[in-house]
């Protein structure tokens, strides 16, 4: 109840409210479509690698668009809200292509599978362009509409909470739809479920017209170019820690990119693994994804409290390590109930880290640089998209288990750039504990920016 009271209190900030609504509805849409999209593409083409190609095209175009979009969003007289409106038009075009294609698949019994796949590939490409257009200005407007430190951690966690509530509602909706249509991986049933998800996506895109350039909050904090600035931060601080502070956003981005290389190999193939190798029905997969999202919501709610006293980077590394360990176990077990349990733990642990690391990144850069850094984050989609194609090939040639092993290895390497940030965080935490101060108390100074 406190969460919804706080949301009502902040209701006058159009950007924060629009972001919350967008993420909830978009996640609801993706939660519905995500439970069937890979399976339908596999049914149309007969190979995992073509599923990877669809994800790959989407990711590459997103990256190519997001980098110039982020640069453009930080130009002095640029209207970020207008950029979101242009991106919304592309988003609606993508929805139209998907709607027409899926309606034809449902109503037409002819076997034009490759034509349907080509149309859905075009829709994936349009989605990549759409998200590349909206991601940098949306993140920048959202970040500029709040203060640094605890407030940012809380707002990012609320966004992640609504994201996961939407993700939980998606599988719940899929569960009900499969209960009505039929509990089988048929072309007709999967197309209808995906169709519902696309209809909701049109509503999410409409939220992009609500953003305003004049709804930002002008603040000054000490947290630009830092993980956390403790009482012991001063000009006499060891040179090593000063360098780590300046490198904070770069370390976060490197972690994101390498992590995406691993994650992209397996994300698009979870539902295929559960259906083809574990032998789970559509409703069983929907229940697993539903419980996964609900557990994630609980962890996301608790994460800011733990991070407030223990540190965001430390909690990120702890949860990420837990997710990697569970993936290694999933690769060798095939009992449906055990795979479901491990997948729930793995998803909850990994998805809860997103708002924590995002808060560290946005706290470490100046206000005028956030659009650029949000677009640099989109480079992770290149790793995601390229590794999705590789993941599809690995699944076809060596099996899902080998793909999970490789994913776990790459994700373990991705955590290495966070080690310096953890050392800095521990040092600041000790200093604040000695002064008997909250871990993320915000000092006041002029914001700095990364050149």
C-alpha positions in Angstrom: 0.0 0.0 0.0 2.9 2.4 0.7 4.1 1.9 -2.8 0.8 3.1 -4.3 0.5 6.0 -1.9 4.0 7.2 -3.0 2.9 6.8 -6.6 -0.1 9.0 -6.0 2.0 11.6 -4.3 4.3 11.7 -7.3 1.4 11.7 -9.8 2.2 15.3 -10.9 5.4 14.2 -12.6 4.2 13.1 -16.0 7.4 11.5 -17.0 7.6 9.1 -14.0 4.0 8.2 -14.2 4.2 7.6 -18.0 7.3 5.4 -17.5 5.6 3.3 -14.8 2.4 2.8 -17.0 4.5 2.1 -20.1 6.6 -0.5 -18.4 3.6 -2.3 -16.8 1.6 -2.5 -20.0 4.6 -3.3 -22.2 5.7 -6.0 -19.9 2.2 -7.4 -19.8 2.2 -7.5 -23.6 5.7 -9.1 -23.7 4.8 -11.6 -21.0 1.9 -12.8 -23.1 3.7 -12.8 -26.5 7.0 -14.1 -25.0 5.4 -17.3 -23.9 4.6 -18.3 -27.5 6.7 -16.2 -29.9 9.8 -18.3 -30.0 7.7 -21.5 -30.2 5.6 -20.2 -33.1 8.7 -19.1 -35.0 10.2 -22.5 -34.4 7.0 -24.2 -35.7 7.1 -22.1 -38.8 10.8 -22.7 -39.6 11.7 -26.0 -37.8 15.1 -24.7 -36.5 16.3 -22.7 -33.4 18.7 -20.7 -35.5 15.9 -18.9 -37.3 14.5 -17.9 -33.9 17.9 -16.5 -33.2 18.0 -14.6 -36.5 14.7 -12.9 -35.6 16.1 -11.7 -32.3 19.4 -10.8 -34.0 17.8 -8.5 -36.6 15.8 -6.8 -33.9 18.8 -6.2 -31.7 21.2 -5.0 -34.4 18.7 -2.4 -35.7 18.0 -1.3 -32.2 21.7 -0.6 -31.6 22.2 1.2 -34.9 19.3 3.5 -34.1 19.9 4.0 -30.4 23.4 5.3 -30.6 22.6 8.3 -32.8 19.3 8.7 -31.0 21.1 9.1 -27.7 23.5 11.6 -29.1 20.6 13.6 -30.6 18.6 13.4 -27.3 21.4 15.3 -25.5 21.6 18.2 -27.9 20.9 21.5 -26.2 17.6 22.3 -27.9 16.4 18.8 -28.6 12.9 17.8 -27.5 13.2 14.3 -26.0 9.4 14.2 -25.8 9.1 14.7 -29.5 11.5 11.9 -30.2 9.3 9.6 -28.2 6.3 10.6 -30.3 8.2 9.7 -33.5 9.2 6.4 -32.0 5.6 5.7 -31.1 4.5 6.0 -34.7 7.1 3.4 -35.7 5.9 1.2 -32.8 2.3 1.3 -34.0 3.5 0.4 -37.5 5.2 -2.7 -36.0 2.0 -3.6 -34.2 0.0 -3.3 -37.5 2.4 -5.7 -39.3 2.2 -8.3 -36.5 -1.6 -8.0 -36.2 -2.1 -8.5 -39.9 0.3 -11.4 -40.1 -1.1 -13.2 -37.0 -4.7 -12.8 -38.2 -3.7 -14.4 -41.5 -2.0 -17.3 -39.7 -5.1 -17.9 -37.6 -7.6 -17.6 -40.5 -5.6 -19.2 -43.3 -4.9 -22.9 -43.4 -2.4 -22.7 -46.3 1.2 -23.6 -45.5 2.9 -20.3 -46.4 5.2 -20.7 -43.4 8.2 -18.9 -44.8 6.1 -16.0 -45.9 4.7 -15.7 -42.4 8.2 -15.9 -40.9 9.4 -13.2 -43.3 6.5 -10.9 -42.2 7.2 -11.5 -38.6 11.0 -10.9 -39.2 10.0 -7.4 -40.7 7.9 -6.8 -37.5 10.9 -7.7 -35.3 13.1 -5.3 -37.4 10.5 -2.5 -36.9 10.4 -3.2 -33.1 14.2 -2.8 -33.0 14.0 0.6 -34.7 11.1 1.6 -32.5 12.9 0.7 -29.2 16.1 2.2 -30.4 14.3 5.5 -30.9 12.5 5.6 -27.5 15.0 4.0 -25.2 17.6 6.8 -24.8 15.1 9.7 -24.5 12.9 7.8 -22.2 15.7 6.8 -19.9 17.1 10.3 -19.9 13.7 11.9 -19.1 13.0 9.4 -16.4 16.5 9.9 -14.8 16.2 13.7 -15.0 12.8 13.6 -13.2 14.3 12.5 -9.8 17.2 13.1 -7.5 20.2 10.9 -7.1 21.0 8.4 -4.4 18.2 6.7 -2.5 15.5 8.3 -4.5 16.9 7.0 -7.8 17.3 3.5 -6.3 13.7 3.5 -5.1 12.3 4.8 -8.4 14.3 2.3 -10.4 13.1 -0.4 -8.1 9.5 0.8 -8.5 9.9 0.7 -12.3 11.3 -2.8 -12.0 8.5 -3.8 -9.7 5.8 -2.7 -12.2 7.8 -4.3 -15.0 7.7 -7.6 -13.2 4.1 -7.2 -12.2 3.3 -6.8 -15.9 5.5 -9.8 -16.6 3.6 -11.9 -14.0 0.2 -10.8 -15.4 1.4 -11.8 -18.9 1.8 -15.5 -18.1 -1.4 -15.4 -16.1 -3.2 -14.1 -19.1 -1.6 -16.8 -21.3 -2.6 -19.5 -18.8 -6.2 -18.4 -19.1 -6.1 -18.2 -22.8 -4.5 -21.6 -23.3 -7.2 -23.0 -20.9 -9.9 -21.6 -23.2 -8.2 -22.3 -26.6 -6.6 -25.6 -25.8 -3.5 -26.7 -23.9 -1.2 -27.5 -26.8 1.6 -25.9 -28.9 -0.6 -25.5 -32.0 -0.2 -22.8 -34.6 -3.8 -21.6 -34.0 -3.5 -21.4 -30.2 -0.1 -19.7 -30.2 -1.1 -17.1 -32.9 -4.2 -16.1 -30.9 -2.2 -15.7 -27.7 0.4 -13.6 -29.5 -2.4 -11.6 -31.0 -3.6 -10.5 -27.6 -0.1 -9.5 -26.6 0.2 -7.3 -29.7 -3.1 -5.5 -29.0 -1.9 -4.6 -25.6 1.4 -3.4 -27.1 -0.6 -0.7 -29.0 -1.8 0.7 -25.6 1.8 0.8 -24.2 3.0 2.7 -27.3 0.3 5.3 -26.7 1.9 6.2 -23.3 4.8 7.7 -25.2 2.7 10.7 -26.1 2.4 11.7 -22.4 6.1 12.6 -21.8 7.0 16.3 -21.3 10.3 18.1 -21.6 9.4 20.5 -18.8 8.6 17.8 -16.2 12.3 17.3 -15.2 13.7 18.0 -11.7 16.8 20.2 -11.5 19.0 18.7 -8.7 22.6 18.9 -7.6 24.3 15.9 -6.0 27.7 14.5 -5.3 26.9 11.3 -7.0 28.0 12.2 -10.5 31.1 10.1 -11.5 30.7 8.0 -8.3 29.3 4.8 -7.0 28.5 6.3 -3.6 30.3 9.3 -2.1 31.1 8.6 1.5 32.3 10.9 4.2 35.9 9.7 3.6 35.8 10.9 -0.1 38.1 13.8 -0.5 41.0 15.1 -2.5 43.3 13.0 -0.3 41.6 9.8 -1.3 44.0 7.2 -2.8 44.5 7.6 -6.5 43.2 4.1 -7.2 39.7 4.9 -5.8 39.6 8.3 -7.6 40.2 6.4 -10.9 37.5 3.9 -10.1 35.0 6.7 -9.5 35.8 8.2 -12.9 35.6 4.8 -14.6 32.3 3.8 -12.9 30.0 4.2 -16.0 32.5 2.5 -18.3 32.8 -0.5 -15.9 29.0 -0.7 -15.8 28.7 -0.6 -19.6 31.4 -3.3 -20.0 29.6 -5.5 -17.5 26.3 -4.9 -19.4 27.8 -5.8 -22.8 29.5 -9.0 -21.8 26.5 -10.0 -19.7 24.3 -9.5 -22.8 26.6 -11.8 -24.8 25.8 -14.6 -22.5 22.2 -13.8 -21.8 21.3 -13.5 -25.5 22.4 -17.1 -26.1 19.6 -18.6 -24.0 16.8 -16.0 -23.4 15.0 -16.7 -26.6 15.1 -20.4 -26.1 13.8 -21.0 -22.6 10.2 -21.7 -23.7 11.5 -24.0 -26.5 13.7 -25.8 -23.9 10.8 -26.3 -21.6 8.5 -27.5 -24.4 10.9 -29.6 -26.5 13.3 -31.1 -24.0 11.5 -31.0 -20.6 8.2 -31.8 -22.2 6.1 -29.1 -20.4 2.7 -28.1 -21.7 1.8 -24.4 -22.6 -0.1 -24.0 -19.3 2.8 -25.5 -17.3 5.2 -23.1 -18.9 2.8 -20.2 -18.2 2.6 -21.2 -14.5 6.4 -21.3 -14.3 6.8 -17.9 -15.8 4.0 -16.5 -13.6 5.7 -17.8 -10.4 9.0 -16.5 -11.6 7.7 -13.0 -12.0 5.9 -13.0 -8.6 9.1 -14.1 -6.8 11.0 -11.4 -8.8 8.5 -8.8 -7.6 9.2 -9.8 -4.0 13.0 -9.6 -4.4 12.8 -6.3 -6.3 10.8 -4.9 -3.4 13.4 -6.0 -0.8 16.5 -5.1 -2.9 16.5 -1.3 -2.1 16.3 -2.0 1.6 19.2 -4.4 1.5 21.2 -2.2 -0.9 20.6 0.8 1.4 22.8 -0.7 4.0 24.9 -3.3 2.1 25.5 -1.6 -1.2 24.0 -1.9 -4.7 27.1 -3.4 -6.4 27.6 -6.1 -3.7 23.9 -7.1 -3.9 24.1 -7.2 -7.7 27.1 -9.5 -7.7 25.5 -11.8 -5.1 22.2 -12.2 -7.0 24.0 -12.6 -10.3 26.2 -15.3 -8.9 23.1 -17.1 -7.7 21.5 -16.9 -11.1 24.6 -18.3 -12.8 24.8 -21.2 -10.4 21.2 -22.2 -10.9 21.7 -22.2 -14.7 24.5 -24.7 -14.4 22.2 -27.0 -12.5 19.4 -26.6 -15.0 21.8 -27.7 -17.7 22.0 -31.2 -16.2 18.5 -31.9 -14.7 15.3 -32.6 -16.6 12.7 -33.2 -14.0 9.9 -30.7 -14.8 9.3 -29.6 -11.2 13.0 -29.2 -10.4 13.7 -27.3 -13.7 10.7 -25.0 -12.9 11.9 -24.3 -9.4 15.5 -23.6 -10.5 14.3 -21.3 -13.3 12.1 -19.4 -10.9 15.1 -18.8 -8.7 17.4 -17.9 -11.6 15.0 -15.4 -13.2 14.2 -13.7 -9.9 17.8 -13.4 -8.9 18.9 -12.0 -12.3 16.0 -9.6 -13.0 16.3 -8.0 -9.6 19.7 -6.7 -10.4 18.6 -4.5 -13.4 17.4 -1.5 -11.4 20.4 -1.6 -9.1 23.0 -1.4 -11.8 21.0 1.1 -13.8 20.8 3.3 -10.7 24.6 3.1 -10.3 25.1 4.1 -13.9 22.7 7.0 -13.9 24.1 8.3 -10.6 27.6 8.2 -12.1 27.0 10.6 -15.0 25.9 14.2 -15.3 22.4 15.3 -16.3 23.5 16.5 -19.7 25.1 13.1 -20.6 22.3 10.7 -19.6 20.9 10.3 -23.1 24.3 9.4 -24.5 24.9 6.8 -21.8 21.5 5.4 -22.1 22.2 4.9 -25.8 25.6 3.4 -25.1 23.7 0.8 -23.0 22.0 -0.2 -26.2 25.3 -1.6 -27.4 24.4 -4.5 -25.2 21.7 -5.4 -27.8 24.5 -6.0 -30.4 26.0 -8.7 -28.0 22.5 -9.9 -27.3 21.5 -10.2 -31.0 24.7 -11.7 -32.2 24.8 -14.3 -29.4 21.1 -15.1 -30.0 22.1 -16.4 -33.5 25.0 -18.3 -32.0 22.7 -19.6 -29.3 20.2 -20.9 -31.9 23.1 -22.7 -33.7 24.4 -24.2 -30.5 20.9 -25.4 -29.6 20.5 -27.1 -33.0 24.0 -28.7 -33.1 24.9 -29.4 -29.4 21.7 -29.1 -27.5 20.2 -26.7 -24.9 22.4 -27.9 -22.1 25.7 -26.9 -23.9 24.1 -23.5 -24.6 23.4 -23.0 -20.9 27.0 -23.9 -20.0 28.4 -21.3 -22.4 25.9 -18.7 -21.1 27.0 -19.3 -17.5 30.6 -19.0 -18.4 30.2 -15.7 -20.2 28.0 -14.3 -17.4 30.7 -15.2 -14.9 33.2 -13.2 -16.9 30.8 -10.3 -17.1 30.9 -9.8 -13.3 34.7 -9.1 -13.3 34.3 -5.4 -14.1 32.2 -5.0 -11.0 35.0 -6.1 -8.7 36.7 -2.6 -8.6 33.3 -1.0 -7.9 32.7 -3.5 -5.1 36.0 -2.4 -3.5 35.1 1.2 -3.8 31.6 0.5 -2.4 33.1 -1.4 0.6 35.4 1.5 1.4 32.6 4.0 1.3 30.4 1.7 3.3 33.0 1.3 6.1 33.4 5.1 6.2 29.7 5.7 6.6 29.3 3.0 9.2 32.1 4.6 11.2 30.2 7.9 11.0 26.9 6.1 11.8 25.2 7.4 8.6 23.0 5.7 6.1 24.9 4.1 3.2 23.4 6.2 0.5 23.0 9.5 2.1 23.3 12.3 -0.6 25.7 15.2 -0.3 25.3 18.4 -2.1 27.6 19.7 -4.8 27.7 20.6 -8.5 27.0 17.7 -10.9 29.8 16.5 -13.0 29.7 14.9 -16.4 31.8 12.4 -18.3 33.6 14.0 -21.2 
